[in-house]
Amino acid sequence: MIKLFITDIDGCLSIPFETPDWELLSQIRRLNQQSIHDMAVPPLTICSGRPLSYVEAVVQWLGIDRPTVFESAGIYTLEDNNIQFLPSFDEKAAQQVAEIKHWMKEKIMPLDDGLVPEFTKKMDAGIIHLEKNVIDDIYPTIKKYVEAEYPRFEVHQTEVSINVILKNNTKKNGIMALCDQMDIAPSEAAYIGDSSGDISGLKIVGRAFAPNNAAEEVKEHAEVLEESVTRALLKAYRTVIQDNRKMLADAE
């Protein structure tokens, strides 16, 4: 039985730079609230590469009160306002993140006026652009530099962003830390993701989903839905609830 439903944000919950579908998000919020008194409905939470400030805002949209994952592997607990980093984010890693951010500012940002750094990120270095072709063009340069200069880090790409993260700060480890904090096994969680950074997390959960808009490499590791983005998330959540309800009925 699935006891926790986890979603990525970009490409699953909403599309960056576009107005969210508030009606669908309201339906998702109501399902999450239903989890309080309905055993078949797993509570909802987030595992995102976005910085804490962004994740916290989405948590408020959806009425989430469970721990959440930000920057792929940081854990934020709303109840006691506690932030937890993995041990791999040590003093040396923090210094190297600062160096990568400086290099991006000096060498990458001047390449296009539309490039924007993710200012509030702490554990990794992120850069955003509205146009996918710009991201595609600069990704090889960033990847080559990081592989040569910072072997502890790896580079992931979405349609609108590039993220340089510690190799140990994966969504796999973020989800494992999240499940440990909630005293459940990863096999008792479901996760929906759409980009390469989600694959490690999709591999360890009990139910793995991907929206139709997901990258092809992601679809190899998940149940692929016909719907895209928010509609896909809502469909996956309802599917898990339906299967949980059947399991509970069979157990009676």
C-alpha positions as CSV (number, residue, x, y, z in Angstrom):
1,M,0.0,0.0,0.0
2,I,1.3,3.5,-0.9
3,K,1.6,5.7,2.2
4,L,3.1,8.8,0.7
5,F,2.7,10.4,-2.7
6,I,5.6,12.5,-3.8
7,T,5.7,14.9,-6.8
8,D,8.3,16.9,-8.6
9,I,7.3,20.5,-9.3
10,D,8.5,21.7,-12.8
11,G,6.9,19.6,-15.5
12,C,4.7,17.7,-13.1
13,L,2.9,20.1,-10.9
14,S,3.2,23.1,-13.2
15,I,5.2,24.5,-16.1
16,P,7.9,27.1,-15.4
17,F,7.0,30.6,-16.6
18,E,3.4,29.7,-17.2
19,T,0.3,30.4,-15.0
20,P,-0.5,27.2,-13.0
21,D,-3.8,25.5,-13.5
22,W,-5.4,26.6,-10.3
23,E,-8.5,24.5,-10.7
24,L,-6.5,21.3,-11.0
25,L,-4.2,22.3,-8.2
26,S,-7.3,22.9,-6.0
27,Q,-8.4,19.3,-6.7
28,I,-5.0,18.0,-5.7
29,R,-5.1,20.1,-2.6
30,R,-8.5,18.7,-1.6
31,L,-7.2,15.1,-2.1
32,N,-4.3,15.9,0.1
33,Q,-6.6,17.3,2.8
34,Q,-8.7,14.1,2.5
35,S,-5.7,12.1,3.6
36,I,-6.3,13.3,7.1
37,H,-9.3,11.1,7.6
38,D,-9.2,8.6,4.7
39,M,-6.6,5.8,4.9
40,A,-6.8,5.1,1.2
41,V,-5.5,8.6,0.4
42,P,-1.7,9.0,1.0
43,P,-0.6,12.5,2.0
44,L,1.1,14.6,-0.6
45,T,4.6,16.0,-0.5
46,I,7.3,17.4,-2.8
47,C,10.8,16.4,-4.0
48,S,12.2,19.2,-6.2
49,G,15.5,20.6,-7.3
50,R,14.1,24.0,-6.7
51,P,15.4,26.1,-3.8
52,L,13.7,26.1,-0.5
53,S,11.9,29.4,-0.9
54,Y,10.2,28.2,-4.1
55,V,9.3,24.8,-2.6
56,E,7.9,26.5,0.5
57,A,5.5,28.6,-1.6
58,V,4.2,25.5,-3.4
59,V,3.8,23.7,0.0
60,Q,1.4,26.5,1.0
61,W,-0.6,26.3,-2.2
62,L,-1.3,22.6,-1.6
63,G,-1.7,22.6,2.2
64,I,1.2,20.2,2.6
65,D,2.2,19.5,6.2
66,R,4.7,16.6,5.7
67,P,8.5,17.1,5.3
68,T,9.5,18.1,1.8
69,V,12.7,17.8,-0.3
70,F,14.3,20.9,-1.8
71,E,17.4,21.1,-4.0
72,S,17.0,17.4,-4.6
73,A,18.3,16.3,-1.2
74,G,17.6,18.9,1.5
75,I,14.8,18.2,3.9
76,Y,12.5,20.9,5.2
77,T,10.1,20.2,8.0
78,L,7.3,22.7,8.3
79,E,6.2,21.6,11.8
80,D,9.3,22.8,13.5
81,N,10.8,24.9,10.7
82,N,13.8,22.6,10.5
83,I,16.3,22.4,7.6
84,Q,18.4,19.3,7.2
85,F,21.3,18.8,4.7
86,L,22.9,15.5,3.8
87,P,26.4,15.0,5.3
88,S,28.0,15.2,1.8
89,F,27.3,19.0,1.8
90,D,30.3,19.8,3.8
91,E,32.5,23.0,4.0
92,K,34.5,22.0,0.9
93,A,31.3,21.3,-1.1
94,A,29.9,24.7,-0.1
95,Q,33.1,26.4,-1.3
96,Q,33.0,24.5,-4.6
97,V,29.4,25.5,-5.1
98,A,30.4,29.1,-4.6
99,E,33.2,28.7,-7.2
100,I,30.9,27.1,-9.7
101,K,28.3,29.9,-9.3
102,H,31.1,32.5,-9.8
103,W,32.3,30.7,-13.0
104,M,28.7,30.7,-14.3
105,K,28.4,34.4,-13.6
106,E,31.6,35.2,-15.4
107,K,31.5,32.7,-18.3
108,I,27.9,31.6,-18.9
109,M,25.6,34.5,-17.9
110,P,27.1,36.9,-20.6
111,L,26.1,34.4,-23.3
112,D,22.5,35.4,-23.3
113,D,20.6,38.2,-21.6
114,G,17.7,35.9,-20.6
115,L,19.9,33.6,-18.4
116,V,19.0,33.9,-14.7
117,P,20.8,32.3,-11.8
118,E,18.7,30.6,-9.0
119,F,20.0,33.1,-6.4
120,T,18.7,31.3,-3.2
121,K,20.2,27.9,-3.9
122,K,22.6,26.7,-1.2
123,M,23.7,23.1,-2.1
124,D,23.9,23.4,-5.8
125,A,24.3,25.9,-8.7
126,G,21.3,26.5,-10.9
127,I,20.7,28.6,-14.0
128,I,17.4,29.2,-15.8
129,H,16.2,30.4,-19.2
130,L,12.8,30.6,-20.8
131,E,13.9,29.1,-24.1
132,K,14.9,25.4,-24.3
133,N,17.3,25.9,-27.2
134,V,19.4,28.2,-25.1
135,I,19.6,25.6,-22.4
136,D,20.5,23.0,-25.0
137,D,23.3,25.2,-26.3
138,I,25.0,25.9,-23.0
139,Y,24.5,22.5,-21.3
140,P,27.5,20.9,-23.0
141,T,29.8,23.7,-22.0
142,I,28.7,23.5,-18.3
143,K,28.9,19.7,-18.3
144,K,32.4,19.6,-19.7
145,Y,33.7,22.2,-17.3
146,V,32.2,20.5,-14.2
147,E,33.4,17.1,-15.2
148,A,36.9,18.4,-15.6
149,E,37.1,20.6,-12.6
150,Y,34.7,19.3,-10.0
151,P,34.4,15.5,-10.0
152,R,32.2,15.5,-6.9
153,F,29.5,17.1,-8.9
154,E,27.2,16.2,-11.8
155,V,25.0,18.2,-14.2
156,H,21.3,17.8,-14.9
157,Q,19.2,19.5,-17.5
158,T,15.5,20.3,-17.8
159,E,13.7,22.2,-20.5
160,V,14.3,25.5,-18.7
161,S,17.2,24.9,-16.3
162,I,20.6,23.4,-15.7
163,N,21.5,22.2,-12.2
164,V,25.0,21.4,-10.9
165,I,24.6,19.1,-7.9
166,L,26.7,17.0,-5.7
167,K,26.7,13.4,-7.0
168,N,25.4,12.3,-3.6
169,N,22.7,14.9,-3.5
170,T,20.4,13.0,-5.8
171,K,16.6,12.6,-5.5
172,K,17.2,9.0,-4.6
173,N,18.9,10.1,-1.4
174,G,16.5,12.9,-0.9
175,I,13.5,10.5,-1.1
176,M,15.3,7.9,1.2
177,A,15.9,10.6,3.8
178,L,12.3,11.8,3.5
179,C,10.9,8.3,3.9
180,D,13.3,7.6,6.9
181,Q,12.0,10.7,8.6
182,M,8.4,9.6,8.0
183,D,9.2,6.0,9.1
184,I,8.1,4.4,5.9
185,A,10.0,2.3,3.3
186,P,10.6,3.9,-0.2
187,S,8.6,1.0,-1.5
188,E,5.6,2.5,0.3
189,A,6.0,5.8,-1.6
190,A,4.9,6.9,-5.1
191,Y,6.8,9.5,-7.1
192,I,6.1,11.3,-10.3
193,G,9.0,13.0,-12.2
194,D,9.8,14.2,-15.7
195,S,13.5,14.9,-16.1
196,S,16.9,13.2,-15.8
197,G,17.3,14.3,-12.2
198,D,14.2,12.3,-11.3
199,I,15.4,8.9,-12.5
200,S,17.3,7.9,-9.4
201,G,14.2,8.6,-7.3
202,L,11.8,6.8,-9.6
203,K,14.0,3.7,-9.4
204,I,13.5,3.2,-5.6
205,V,9.8,3.9,-5.0
206,G,6.9,1.5,-5.0
207,R,5.0,3.3,-7.8
208,A,6.9,5.4,-10.3
209,F,5.0,7.7,-12.7
210,A,6.0,10.0,-15.6
211,P,3.8,12.5,-17.4
212,N,3.5,12.3,-21.2
213,N,5.7,15.4,-21.4
214,A,8.6,13.6,-19.6
215,A,12.0,13.1,-21.3
216,E,12.2,9.8,-23.1
217,E,14.9,8.5,-20.8
218,V,12.6,9.0,-17.8
219,K,9.7,7.1,-19.4
220,E,11.9,3.9,-19.3
221,H,11.7,3.9,-15.5
222,A,8.0,4.7,-14.9
223,E,4.4,4.1,-15.7
224,V,3.8,6.7,-18.5
225,L,0.5,8.5,-18.3
226,E,-1.4,9.8,-21.4
227,E,-1.9,13.2,-19.7
228,S,0.7,15.9,-19.3
229,V,1.9,18.0,-16.4
230,T,-0.8,18.8,-13.7
231,R,-3.4,16.5,-15.3
232,A,-0.9,13.7,-15.2
233,L,-0.1,14.3,-11.6
234,L,-3.8,14.3,-10.7
235,K,-4.4,11.1,-12.6
236,A,-1.4,9.4,-10.9
237,Y,-2.6,10.5,-7.5
238,R,-6.2,9.2,-8.2
239,T,-4.7,5.9,-9.5
240,V,-2.8,5.3,-6.3
241,I,-5.9,6.2,-4.2
242,Q,-8.0,3.8,-6.2
243,D,-5.5,1.0,-5.9
244,N,-5.1,1.6,-2.1
245,R,-8.8,1.5,-1.7
246,K,-9.0,-1.8,-3.5
247,M,-6.2,-3.2,-1.3
248,L,-8.0,-2.1,1.9
249,A,-11.2,-3.7,0.7
250,D,-9.5,-7.0,-0.1
251,A,-7.9,-7.1,3.3
252,E,-11.3,-6.9,5.1
